[in-house]
Amino acid sequence: MLPRVGDSLSFLYADVVRIVQDDTGVCAETTSADGDITRVYLPTSALSCVLLGPGTSITQPAMTTFARHGTTVVSSGSGGVRCYSSTVSDALTTRWLEHQVHQWSDPERRLAVARQMYIKRFNVPVPPTASLNTLRGLEGQRVKSLYKHLAQQHRIARFRRNYDPAAWDDQDPVNRALSSANTCLYGIVHAALVALGCSPALGFVHQGKQHAMVYDVADLYKAELTIPLAFSLHDTPNPEGMARRGFREGLRLFKLLPRIVTDVQSLLSPDEVQPAPDGQSVQLVNLWDPEVGSVPAGVNYAGRLDSLDGVDLDDPAPDGDVADLRPTP
């Protein structure tokens, strides 16, 4: 199961296997009842993210190879519906994280991204002058209308969204199924953000929790994916389990991964929505410059600078501050 997201961005999900490194490469092993071992070799250089599901073990040499190839490894629930932990390679580019921080750190840019998130959810034109308060009101109206429509479709007398972990068993089947399906959605969104190198904590609509960005992105798909699924399970004896299995059916989550990546990229950088030709890995770090943006690192710039803020570097400095900048013989 290897859906492509871009030229160099792909996800692989594995469960009930042992991932090891041998003389040939990294492989996933399974052992039959007769003791026969079956090996499937993994294209480590083509993988950006590996999701390890239940029943999976991995050796340290295999982890080292993934790190060397810039592959993010995520420990997930069955079908990728939870994101428990992750290891990010130091070769992973910070490009999308920098876009995220750039947009998040300025109130006007953050507002623009939040507005685009609401527009994506509505899929209708919204006045550019609409405030977030107005957009929140529009969101509430559309979600309420959707609840009403689905309740009528499934002949449910009355529905009101309620999430109370302290009284979980007292909630109706639709609420329990919806909470369970949303948790599945959060897991796959979290994995996609980690694979991109974004921060799950820096949200544009939500804030104050480590999963704020996860909630932002997941909200884009609830009306299409989790809400209709939850209402279809209104009369099942085990709505939570059925919601999890129904959400995983037909590799639904993995088909969603490319869409999540594309949507996040378009939100954070509308003019740069395609992955770079060289993929996720970067071999060299650059230096930040407020005028040109980025300059090469690993370069001695001493010969390109004659003075510092009008101070001649060849003159001795009384306090040593400027003299400290001169290269040591």
matplotlib code that plots the C-alpha trace (Angstrom):
import matplotlib.pyplot as plt

x = [0.0, 2.1, 0.1, 2.2, 1.8, 4.4, 7.7, 9.5, 6.8, 5.1, 3.7, 3.9, 1.8, 2.8, 1.5, 2.1, 5.6, 9.2, 11.2, 14.9, 18.1, 20.1, 23.0, 20.7, 18.5, 15.5, 12.8, 9.5, 9.5, 6.6, 7.0, 4.4, 3.3, 5.7, 8.6, 8.9, 10.1, 8.7, 10.6, 9.4, 12.1, 11.2, 12.1, 13.7, 15.0, 11.5, 9.7, 9.1, 7.0, 6.5, 3.5, 4.0, 0.8, 0.0, 2.1, 5.1, 8.7, 11.7, 15.4, 17.9, 19.8, 16.6, 15.8, 19.3, 18.7, 15.4, 17.1, 19.9, 17.4, 15.4, 12.3, 10.0, 8.8, 5.4, 4.1, 0.4, -2.8, -4.4, -4.8, -2.9, -5.9, -3.7, -0.4, 1.4, 4.9, 7.3, 11.0, 11.9, 15.1, 17.6, 17.6, 14.0, 13.6, 12.2, 10.6, 7.0, 7.6, 9.1, 6.0, 3.8, 5.7, 5.8, 2.0, 1.2, 3.5, 1.8, -1.9, -2.9, -1.3, -2.7, -6.2, -5.8, -5.0, -7.8, -10.2, -9.0, -9.6, -13.2, -13.6, -12.3, -14.9, -17.8, -16.7, -18.5, -17.3, -17.0, -16.6, -13.0, -14.0, -15.9, -14.5, -13.7, -16.7, -18.9, -17.1, -17.6, -21.3, -21.5, -19.8, -22.2, -25.2, -23.8, -23.0, -26.4, -28.1, -26.0, -27.0, -30.6, -30.5, -28.8, -31.1, -34.1, -32.4, -31.9, -35.2, -33.6, -36.1, -33.5, -29.8, -27.5, -23.7, -22.3, -18.9, -18.4, -15.7, -16.8, -20.3, -19.3, -21.7, -24.6, -24.2, -26.3, -24.7, -24.3, -22.2, -20.1, -19.5, -18.7, -16.1, -14.5, -14.4, -12.9, -10.2, -9.3, -9.2, -7.0, -4.4, -4.0, -3.8, -1.2, 0.9, 0.7, 1.8, 4.7, 5.8, 5.8, 7.8, 5.0, 4.2, 1.0, 0.8, 0.7, -2.9, -4.6, -8.2, -7.5, -4.9, -3.7, -3.1, -0.4, -2.8, -4.2, -3.1, -4.4, -7.8, -7.6, -6.9, -9.2, -12.1, -11.8, -13.0, -15.5, -18.6, -17.6, -16.2, -16.9, -20.3, -22.2, -20.5, -21.5, -25.2, -25.2, -24.3, -27.2, -28.7, -25.6, -24.8, -21.1, -20.9, -17.4, -15.9, -18.0, -16.9, -13.2, -13.6, -15.8, -13.3, -10.5, -12.5, -11.1, -7.9, -10.0, -7.3, -4.5, -6.5, -6.9, -3.2, -2.3, -5.3, -4.2, -0.7, -1.8, -4.3, -1.8, 0.8, -1.8, -2.8, 0.7, 2.1, -0.5, 2.2, 4.3, 1.9, 4.2, 7.0, 10.5, 12.1, 14.8, 12.0, 12.1, 15.8, 18.3, 22.0, 23.1, 21.8, 21.6, 22.0, 19.1, 19.3, 16.6, 17.2, 17.7, 16.1, 18.7, 22.5, 24.7, 26.3, 29.8, 31.2, 33.8, 32.3, 35.3, 36.6, 33.2, 33.0, 35.2, 33.3, 30.6, 28.1, 30.6, 33.3, 36.7, 37.5, 41.2, 41.1, 41.5, 38.3, 38.6, 36.2, 37.1, 33.5, 34.3, 37.8, 36.2, 34.6, 38.0, 39.3, 41.9, 45.3]
y = [0.0, 2.8, 5.8, 8.5, 12.1, 13.7, 12.9, 12.2, 12.0, 8.7, 6.8, 3.2, 1.4, -1.9, -4.1, -7.6, -7.7, -7.4, -4.8, -5.6, -4.7, -7.4, -7.3, -6.3, -3.7, -3.1, -5.7, -6.7, -10.2, -12.5, -16.0, -18.7, -21.4, -23.8, -21.5, -20.3, -16.7, -14.4, -11.1, -8.1, -5.5, -1.8, 1.0, 3.1, 5.8, 6.4, 6.6, 9.8, 8.3, 4.8, 4.1, 1.2, -0.4, -2.9, -6.1, -4.4, -4.5, -2.8, -3.2, -0.4, -0.9, -0.6, 2.6, 3.9, 3.2, 5.1, 8.0, 8.0, 8.2, 11.0, 8.8, 9.7, 6.8, 7.0, 4.6, 4.4, 2.6, 0.1, 1.5, 4.6, 5.9, 7.1, 8.8, 7.7, 8.9, 9.7, 10.0, 12.7, 12.5, 15.4, 15.5, 16.5, 19.9, 22.7, 24.3, 23.7, 24.4, 27.8, 28.5, 27.6, 29.8, 32.6, 32.6, 31.9, 34.6, 37.5, 38.2, 39.3, 36.4, 34.0, 35.5, 35.0, 31.3, 30.8, 32.4, 30.1, 27.1, 28.2, 28.8, 25.2, 23.9, 25.8, 25.3, 28.6, 32.2, 34.2, 38.0, 38.9, 41.3, 38.7, 38.5, 35.3, 35.8, 35.8, 32.7, 30.9, 31.7, 30.5, 27.3, 26.7, 27.2, 24.8, 22.1, 22.4, 22.2, 19.0, 17.5, 18.2, 16.8, 13.6, 13.1, 13.3, 11.0, 8.3, 9.0, 10.2, 12.2, 14.6, 15.0, 17.3, 17.1, 16.3, 15.1, 14.3, 11.8, 11.5, 10.3, 8.3, 5.4, 7.8, 9.4, 8.3, 6.1, 8.9, 11.0, 8.0, 7.0, 10.6, 11.0, 7.7, 8.5, 12.0, 10.4, 8.2, 11.3, 13.1, 10.3, 10.3, 14.1, 14.1, 11.6, 13.7, 16.9, 15.1, 13.7, 17.3, 18.5, 20.9, 21.6, 19.9, 22.6, 25.8, 26.1, 28.9, 28.5, 26.4, 27.2, 26.3, 22.6, 20.4, 19.2, 22.6, 22.3, 18.7, 20.0, 22.7, 20.4, 17.6, 20.1, 20.3, 16.8, 16.1, 17.1, 14.8, 11.8, 11.4, 13.0, 11.0, 7.8, 8.5, 9.0, 5.8, 3.9, 5.3, 1.9, -0.3, -2.1, -1.0, 2.4, 3.2, 0.0, 0.2, 3.8, 2.8, -0.1, 1.8, 4.6, 2.2, 0.3, 0.3, 2.1, 5.3, 6.8, 6.2, 7.7, 10.8, 11.3, 12.8, 15.2, 16.3, 17.0, 19.0, 21.0, 21.9, 23.0, 25.2, 26.8, 27.5, 28.6, 29.1, 29.8, 26.7, 23.8, 21.1, 19.3, 20.4, 18.2, 17.1, 15.8, 16.0, 15.6, 18.4, 17.8, 21.4, 24.0, 27.6, 31.0, 33.3, 36.8, 39.5, 40.9, 38.0, 35.3, 32.6, 32.4, 29.4, 28.1, 26.7, 29.8, 32.1, 35.6, 37.5, 38.5, 40.0, 42.5, 45.5, 47.2, 46.5, 49.3, 51.9, 50.5, 49.7, 46.1, 46.8, 49.4, 48.0, 48.2, 49.5, 47.0, 44.1, 43.6, 44.2, 42.8, 39.5, 39.2, 39.1, 35.6, 34.1, 33.6]
z = [0.0, -1.3, -2.5, -4.1, -2.9, -5.1, -6.9, -3.7, -1.0, -0.3, 2.7, 3.6, 6.2, 7.8, 10.6, 12.0, 10.5, 11.7, 9.9, 9.8, 8.0, 6.2, 3.8, 0.9, 2.5, 4.8, 4.6, 6.3, 7.5, 8.4, 9.8, 9.0, 11.5, 9.8, 10.4, 6.8, 6.6, 3.9, 3.1, 1.3, 0.6, 1.2, -1.2, 1.6, -0.7, -2.1, 1.2, 3.1, 5.9, 7.3, 9.6, 11.9, 13.0, 15.7, 15.9, 14.2, 15.5, 14.0, 14.6, 15.4, 12.1, 10.1, 12.0, 11.2, 7.5, 7.5, 9.2, 6.6, 3.8, 5.5, 6.2, 9.1, 11.1, 12.9, 15.5, 14.7, 15.5, 13.2, 9.8, 10.9, 12.9, 15.8, 15.9, 19.1, 18.4, 15.6, 14.8, 12.3, 10.3, 10.7, 6.8, 6.7, 5.2, 7.3, 4.2, 5.2, 8.9, 7.9, 5.7, 8.7, 11.2, 8.7, 8.2, 11.9, 13.4, 11.7, 12.7, 9.2, 7.5, 10.1, 9.6, 5.8, 6.3, 8.8, 6.3, 3.5, 5.8, 6.3, 2.5, 1.8, 4.2, 2.7, -0.9, -1.7, -2.2, 1.0, 1.1, 1.6, 4.3, 6.4, 9.9, 11.7, 13.9, 10.7, 9.3, 12.6, 12.4, 8.8, 9.9, 12.7, 10.3, 7.7, 10.3, 12.0, 8.6, 7.8, 11.1, 10.4, 6.9, 8.0, 11.0, 8.6, 6.1, 8.8, 10.5, 13.8, 15.8, 17.3, 17.3, 19.2, 19.1, 22.5, 23.6, 27.2, 28.0, 31.6, 30.5, 27.4, 27.8, 28.3, 24.8, 21.9, 19.1, 16.6, 19.1, 20.0, 16.4, 15.5, 18.3, 17.3, 13.6, 14.3, 16.4, 13.4, 11.2, 13.7, 13.6, 9.8, 9.7, 12.4, 10.5, 7.3, 9.2, 10.8, 7.4, 6.0, 8.9, 10.1, 13.8, 14.9, 17.7, 15.6, 14.5, 12.7, 13.9, 17.0, 19.6, 23.1, 22.5, 21.0, 18.3, 17.3, 13.6, 13.5, 14.5, 11.9, 9.0, 10.2, 10.1, 6.4, 5.9, 8.7, 6.7, 3.9, 5.8, 9.5, 10.0, 7.3, 8.6, 12.2, 11.2, 9.2, 12.4, 14.5, 15.1, 15.5, 18.8, 18.6, 17.0, 18.1, 16.6, 13.5, 13.0, 13.2, 10.8, 8.5, 8.3, 7.4, 4.9, 1.4, 2.4, 2.9, 5.1, 2.6, -0.2, 2.0, 2.6, -0.7, -0.4, 3.1, 1.9, -1.1, 1.0, 3.7, 1.1, -0.7, 2.6, 3.8, 0.5, -2.3, -4.9, -4.1, -3.9, -5.5, -3.7, -4.7, -7.3, -4.8, -2.4, 1.3, 2.1, 2.2, 2.3, 3.2, 5.5, 4.4, 6.2, 6.7, 5.2, 5.7, 2.2, -0.1, 2.1, 2.0, 1.2, 1.1, 4.3, 4.5, 2.8, 4.3, 3.8, 5.2, 1.8, 0.8, 3.7, 4.3, 7.1, 9.7, 10.1, 9.1, 11.4, 9.8, 10.8, 10.4, 13.2, 16.7, 18.8, 22.3, 23.8, 21.6, 20.3, 16.7, 16.9, 18.0, 14.5, 12.7, 11.8, 14.1, 12.4]

ax = plt.figure().add_subplot(projection="3d")
ax.plot(x, y, z, "-o")
ax.set_aspect("equal")
plt.show()
